[in-house]
Amino acid sequence: MKPQFAAVFELTISDKLQLLEDLWDSIAETPEQLPIYEWQKKELDLRKENYQHNSTVGTSWEIAKQRISQQL
């Protein structure tokens, strides 16, 4: 553990969760700064190619979200 982060471990669970939420929000503000690795690009290309050859595979986000909501 780096000394400059030691205080984080003394926070309450509620404060730690809020810190995590704030960190994720700050990351989401600049998505262009997130690295995209070569293996991720290859996987996306493969999935796109598979979908183009068989568009019945997979589900739209709306349908997937609806299915997940029904399971909860």
VEXKE-882389 format. One line per 5 residues: number of its first residue (from 0); for each residue x, y, z of C-alpha. Coordinates in Angstrom, 1 decimal. Example, Ala and Ser with C-alpha at 12.3 -4.5 7.8 and 13.67 -1.06 7.14 Angstrom:
<rs>
0> 12.3/-4.5/7.8  13.7/-1.1/7.1
</rs>
This chain:
<rs>
0> 0.0/0.0/0.0  1.3/3.4/-0.9  1.5/5.8/2.1  -0.4/8.5/0.3  -3.5/6.2/0.1
5> -3.4/4.9/3.7  -6.2/7.2/4.8  -8.6/5.6/2.3  -8.5/2.4/4.3  -9.6/4.2/7.4
10> -12.8/5.4/5.8  -16.2/4.0/6.6  -17.7/1.5/4.2  -20.3/4.1/3.2  -17.5/6.6/2.4
15> -15.4/4.0/0.6  -18.4/3.2/-1.6  -19.0/6.9/-2.3  -15.3/7.3/-3.2  -15.6/4.4/-5.6
20> -18.6/5.9/-7.2  -16.9/9.3/-7.5  -13.8/7.7/-9.1  -15.9/5.8/-11.6  -17.8/9.0/-12.5
25> -14.5/10.8/-13.0  -13.2/8.0/-15.3  -16.5/8.1/-17.3  -16.1/11.8/-18.0  -13.0/11.1/-20.2
30> -13.6/7.7/-21.9  -11.2/8.7/-24.7  -8.4/8.3/-22.2  -9.2/4.6/-21.5  -6.8/2.3/-23.3
35> -8.2/-0.1/-25.8  -5.9/-3.1/-26.1  -5.2/-5.0/-29.3  -6.9/-8.2/-28.0  -10.0/-6.2/-27.3
40> -10.0/-4.8/-30.8  -9.6/-8.3/-32.2  -12.5/-9.6/-30.1  -14.8/-6.8/-31.2  -13.8/-7.4/-34.9
45> -14.6/-11.1/-34.4  -17.9/-10.5/-32.8  -18.9/-7.9/-35.5  -17.9/-10.4/-38.3  -19.9/-13.2/-36.6
50> -22.9/-10.9/-36.3  -22.7/-9.9/-39.9  -22.7/-13.5/-41.0  -25.5/-14.5/-38.6  -27.5/-11.6/-37.4
55> -29.9/-13.8/-35.5  -27.1/-14.4/-32.9  -27.1/-12.0/-30.1  -29.7/-9.7/-28.6  -30.3/-6.0/-28.6
60> -29.4/-4.0/-25.5  -33.1/-3.2/-24.9  -34.1/-6.9/-25.0  -31.1/-7.9/-22.8  -31.9/-5.2/-20.3
65> -35.6/-6.3/-20.2  -34.6/-10.0/-19.7  -32.2/-9.0/-16.8  -34.9/-6.9/-15.2  -37.4/-9.7/-15.3
70> -34.9/-12.1/-13.6  -34.3/-9.7/-10.7
</rs>
